[in-house]
Structures are given as structure tokens and as C-alpha cells.
Amino acid sequence: MDKKIKKAIFPAGGLGTRFLPATKASPKEMLPIVDKPMIQYAIEEAIGCNIEEFIIITGKYKRAIEDHFDSAYELEENLRKSDKKKLLEEITRLNHIKLAYIRQRAALGLGHAILCAKPFVKDEPFAVLLSDDVIDTEETLLKDMIRLYGKYGCPVVALEEVPISEVNKYGIIKGTAAGDSVYKISDLIEKPSKEKAPSNLAIIGRYILTSEIFAILEKLPPGKGGEIQLTDALKALLKKQAIYGYLFKGKRYDAGDKLGYLKATVNFALKNTEISDSFARYLLDITMTLKHKKQH
């Protein structure tokens, strides 16, 4: 089996209800974090891991994603004539990547979105990146997972320790330590109650999967929320092959949540060399103002 990960799937067919009305006619994945839409951060993360082909699973009202990664001739010409080289380079540097778009006709869950990519993935291993799980650009999570896949030749899911009060928001694993930050998984439960959770190790939005998952997804009945749950498919896959979890200890932002999105925006703004100093002073000023108001 070829262990090189060449393809990545980016599910982007969800309804984005937590950001209504902003997402009524505009994709959640196109919400900007400073000056780039959140899906671009995920694409760039994959490029940094030598991914060669990018499959975006879209839905209704998602054309803005396709337009964003397409050439913009008039804008490029305008920037070229205005000698705005830095901006021109910024909007054209992803023009070369191989992108495919697949329409998910109904938002039937993450498992269904991944199944939609079967004709493009065929029998190759592949990565899945959920763009609303924004990973700090300095982190090496996906690279580490790809390295782990190269070692074991089995699916790898990213894990993060979460408060026990929040296990009902995630797929939770049961497993045994198999090395530094590595777990061999023995069970997975989608959004359990805290009483039924086997651990506080939650699956987050980075996966390395093998093509065996497709046959399971095709036969899988709907799970929680009436959707085809990837966690349920992985649970079934466990009966046929090992699955490993990699515990991420870096910084992740749940940008599918308003507070997480704002935290990501602040963090990335503070790392942006153009505005970091001014923005930090602004944050300090409003913090002092709020503190003063509370005292009076």
C-alpha cells in the first residue's frame, strides 16, 4: 500500500447555523480570520504537509468558496498595473493547486460528506481537515499525524483533552497509551453524556483515513441528529483494522463557535506583523477602560 498522503478532503457543506444571519447566503468557511477566510488556513496547512490534491465538499450557497480559489483576472491586472506586488502575490499564490469541488446535496453529516469524495479518492489514503477547527500556524499536528500513519499504516485521528463537562460535544475515544501522545483506540462514542464517556479524549477536526471507510459509510444508518456520523463509521472500522489517536497539546480554536471564532481572530491579529502592535495597544486600552468602569 502506498503510504504517501496526496489528497485532502475539506468538508464545507454544512448550514453554519451558529453564525446566522451572516451565513444565510455566505459560507461559514469564508468567514475571515483577520484577512483570510478560515478555509484558506486549512488549505495552507495541507500544502505545508505536501498534499497535492484538494477536494472541497460544498453545498448550496457555497459558490463563494469556488470563486475565492479561482483566478480573478481583472483584480490581478489592476494590482499589476498599480504595482501592488505584495497583494498580487497574496491572491495568486494558490492559483496553481489542484482543486476539485463536489456538491453535497443535503447536509447529512460529516460521514456523508466524506463519502461524497469516494470517486476522487478511490483506494488511496487521505487526510480530512475541518476548517472551523483552526490550528495555530506554528503547530505541526497534521505533519505528526501523517508521520504516524507512515509508521502504522492505519487511520489516525487527532485528539484533544477536553473538560468532562464538554464531552457531549465531541466523539470520545477509549484507548491505551502506545507511545508519546499516541493512543491505540479500542472504542469510540459520538457525543456521550459525561456519565457514559470512557475518557475526556475528544476527536478534533483532523483525520488520516484509508479507503476502507467508504464501504462502511455506504451501509451506515443515520446516528445522532439523523446524520451519517464519521465516529460511528470509525467504530465499525475498528473491527477490521487498528485506529490510532494522536494527542494534540497545541492551540486549537473552535471557530465554528462564536467565542472560539473571536479568540482565533484575536490570536491571529496579534501575530500579524502589520497590525499586531497597534491591536495589542487597543486591547490593552479597552481592558483598562472596562476595568475602570467596573471599579466605578
ZIVEN-V206647 format. One record per residue. N is the residue number from 1. RES is the residue in one small letter. SS is DSSP state (2 for helix, 1 for strand, 0 for the rest). OMEGA is omega in degrees with one decimal (999 if undefined). NEAR is the number of other ideal C-beta (glycine too) atoms within 10 Angstrom. Layout:
N/RES/SS/OMEGA/NEAR
N/RES/SS/OMEGA/NEAR
//
This chain:
1/m/0/175.0/9
2/d/0/-175.8/8
3/k/0/179.7/11
4/k/0/178.6/13
5/i/0/-177.0/22
6/k/0/-173.2/15
7/k/1/177.1/22
8/a/1/178.4/26
9/i/1/179.1/26
10/f/1/179.2/24
11/p/1/-178.4/29
12/a/0/-176.4/25
13/g/0/-177.6/24
14/g/0/-175.3/22
15/l/0/178.1/15
16/g/0/-173.2/22
17/t/2/-177.9/10
18/r/2/-179.8/15
19/f/2/173.8/19
20/l/0/6.9/10
21/p/0/-176.6/7
22/a/0/-175.9/12
23/t/0/179.3/18
24/k/0/-178.8/11
25/a/0/-179.0/9
26/s/0/-176.0/17
27/p/0/173.8/26
28/k/2/-176.8/24
29/e/2/179.3/28
30/m/2/174.7/21
31/l/0/-175.0/21
32/p/1/166.4/11
33/i/1/-170.5/20
34/v/0/-174.5/17
35/d/0/177.4/12
36/k/1/176.0/15
37/p/1/-173.4/20
38/m/2/179.9/26
39/i/2/179.1/23
40/q/2/176.6/19
41/y/2/179.8/21
42/a/2/177.4/26
43/i/2/-179.1/23
44/e/2/175.8/14
45/e/2/179.4/23
46/a/2/177.3/22
47/i/2/179.0/15
48/g/0/178.5/12
49/c/0/177.1/18
50/n/0/171.2/11
51/i/0/-174.7/21
52/e/0/-177.0/13
53/e/1/-171.3/17
54/f/1/-177.3/22
55/i/1/-179.5/22
56/i/1/178.9/24
57/i/1/-174.1/24
58/t/1/178.4/22
59/g/0/179.4/20
60/k/0/-180.0/14
61/y/0/-177.6/14
62/k/0/-176.6/23
63/r/2/-180.0/12
64/a/2/178.8/14
65/i/2/179.1/24
66/e/2/179.6/12
67/d/2/-177.5/10
68/h/2/-177.3/18
69/f/0/176.6/17
70/d/0/173.4/10
71/s/0/177.5/9
72/a/0/-168.8/14
73/y/2/-176.1/8
74/e/2/179.2/7
75/l/2/-179.9/13
76/e/2/178.7/15
77/e/2/178.9/11
78/n/2/179.6/13
79/l/2/179.4/19
80/r/2/-179.8/12
81/k/2/179.5/8
82/s/0/179.8/10
83/d/0/176.7/7
84/k/0/-171.1/13
85/k/2/-177.0/10
86/k/2/178.8/7
87/l/2/179.1/13
88/l/2/179.0/17
89/e/2/-177.6/10
90/e/2/-175.8/13
91/i/2/-178.6/15
92/t/2/-171.5/15
93/r/0/175.6/11
94/l/0/-176.8/15
95/n/0/-173.8/12
96/h/0/-170.8/6
97/i/0/-179.4/15
98/k/1/-177.1/11
99/l/1/171.5/16
100/a/1/179.4/14
101/y/1/178.1/16
102/i/1/-179.7/18
103/r/1/171.1/11
104/q/0/-169.0/22
105/r/0/176.9/10
106/a/0/-178.6/10
107/a/0/-173.9/17
108/l/0/174.0/17
109/g/0/-177.3/25
110/l/2/179.2/24
111/g/2/179.1/22
112/h/2/178.7/22
113/a/2/179.7/27
114/i/2/177.7/25
115/l/2/179.0/23
116/c/0/-176.7/20
117/a/0/-175.3/23
118/k/2/-177.9/16
119/p/2/-179.3/10
120/f/2/-176.8/14
121/v/2/-177.7/22
122/k/0/-175.1/11
123/d/0/-178.8/11
124/e/0/168.1/15
125/p/0/-176.0/24
126/f/1/175.9/23
127/a/1/171.9/24
128/v/1/177.9/24
129/l/1/174.3/24
130/l/0/-169.9/25
131/s/0/178.5/26
132/d/0/164.7/25
133/d/1/-174.8/22
134/v/1/-179.5/26
135/i/1/178.0/23
136/d/0/-173.9/15
137/t/0/-179.5/13
138/e/0/-175.8/8
139/e/0/-177.2/15
140/t/0/-173.8/15
141/l/2/-175.2/21
142/l/2/176.9/26
143/k/2/179.7/13
144/d/2/179.1/19
145/m/2/177.8/24
146/i/2/177.4/20
147/r/2/179.4/14
148/l/2/176.3/19
149/y/2/178.1/22
150/g/2/-180.0/14
151/k/2/-172.6/12
152/y/2/-177.4/17
153/g/0/-177.6/12
154/c/0/176.6/19
155/p/1/179.4/23
156/v/1/176.0/28
157/v/1/177.0/27
158/a/1/-179.1/25
159/l/1/174.3/28
160/e/1/175.1/21
161/e/1/178.9/12
162/v/0/175.2/17
163/p/0/-178.3/9
164/i/2/178.8/13
165/s/2/-176.9/9
166/e/2/-177.8/12
167/v/2/-179.1/23
168/n/2/177.9/14
169/k/2/-169.2/12
170/y/0/161.5/21
171/g/1/-175.5/24
172/i/1/-177.6/26
173/i/1/166.9/26
174/k/1/-177.3/14
175/g/1/178.7/20
176/t/1/-179.4/9
177/a/1/-179.3/10
178/a/0/-177.9/15
179/g/0/-179.1/11
180/d/0/178.8/7
181/s/0/-177.9/14
182/v/1/178.4/19
183/y/1/169.5/21
184/k/1/-171.0/16
185/i/1/177.4/24
186/s/1/178.4/13
187/d/1/177.0/13
188/l/1/178.6/26
189/i/1/179.5/20
190/e/1/173.9/19
191/k/0/179.6/17
192/p/0/169.6/17
193/s/0/-178.3/9
194/k/0/178.6/13
195/e/0/-175.7/7
196/k/0/-178.5/10
197/a/0/180.0/21
198/p/0/179.0/15
199/s/0/171.7/19
200/n/0/179.2/18
201/l/1/-174.2/22
202/a/1/174.6/22
203/i/1/177.7/21
204/i/1/-163.2/19
205/g/1/171.1/21
206/r/1/-176.6/26
207/y/1/163.9/25
208/i/1/-174.0/26
209/l/1/175.6/25
210/t/0/-173.8/20
211/s/0/177.2/14
212/e/2/-177.8/15
213/i/2/-174.9/24
214/f/2/-179.5/18
215/a/2/178.2/15
216/i/2/-179.5/19
217/l/2/-179.2/23
218/e/2/-176.6/11
219/k/2/-172.2/8
220/l/0/175.1/20
221/p/0/177.6/8
222/p/0/178.6/14
223/g/0/-179.4/18
224/k/2/178.2/14
225/g/2/-179.2/11
226/g/2/-177.1/10
227/e/0/174.7/18
228/i/0/-172.3/21
229/q/0/177.6/24
230/l/2/179.0/29
231/t/2/178.2/20
232/d/2/179.2/23
233/a/2/178.3/26
234/l/2/177.2/24
235/k/2/177.5/21
236/a/2/-179.9/15
237/l/2/179.5/21
238/l/0/-179.5/15
239/k/0/-176.1/7
240/k/0/-179.1/10
241/q/0/-179.6/12
242/a/0/173.4/14
243/i/1/-179.4/25
244/y/1/175.0/22
245/g/1/177.5/26
246/y/1/-175.8/23
247/l/1/179.9/15
248/f/0/-178.1/22
249/k/0/179.9/11
250/g/0/-174.7/12
251/k/0/175.7/14
252/r/1/177.7/20
253/y/1/174.5/24
254/d/1/-176.3/18
255/a/0/170.7/25
256/g/0/177.8/21
257/d/0/-174.2/15
258/k/2/-179.1/11
259/l/2/178.9/10
260/g/2/178.4/17
261/y/2/179.8/21
262/l/2/177.6/13
263/k/2/178.4/16
264/a/2/-179.9/26
265/t/2/179.7/18
266/v/2/-177.7/16
267/n/2/-178.3/17
268/f/2/176.1/21
269/a/2/179.8/19
270/l/2/177.3/14
271/k/2/-177.5/13
272/n/0/-173.0/12
273/t/0/-178.3/6
274/e/0/-171.7/10
275/i/0/-170.5/14
276/s/2/-176.7/13
277/d/2/-179.3/10
278/s/2/-179.4/10
279/f/2/178.5/15
280/a/2/178.3/13
281/r/2/178.6/10
282/y/2/179.2/12
283/l/2/178.4/13
284/l/2/-179.8/10
285/d/2/-176.9/10
286/i/2/175.8/10
287/t/2/178.9/10
288/m/2/178.9/10
289/t/2/178.3/10
290/l/2/179.0/10
291/k/2/179.1/9
292/h/2/179.6/9
293/k/2/-179.5/8
294/k/2/-178.8/7
295/q/2/-178.3/6
296/h/0/999/4
//
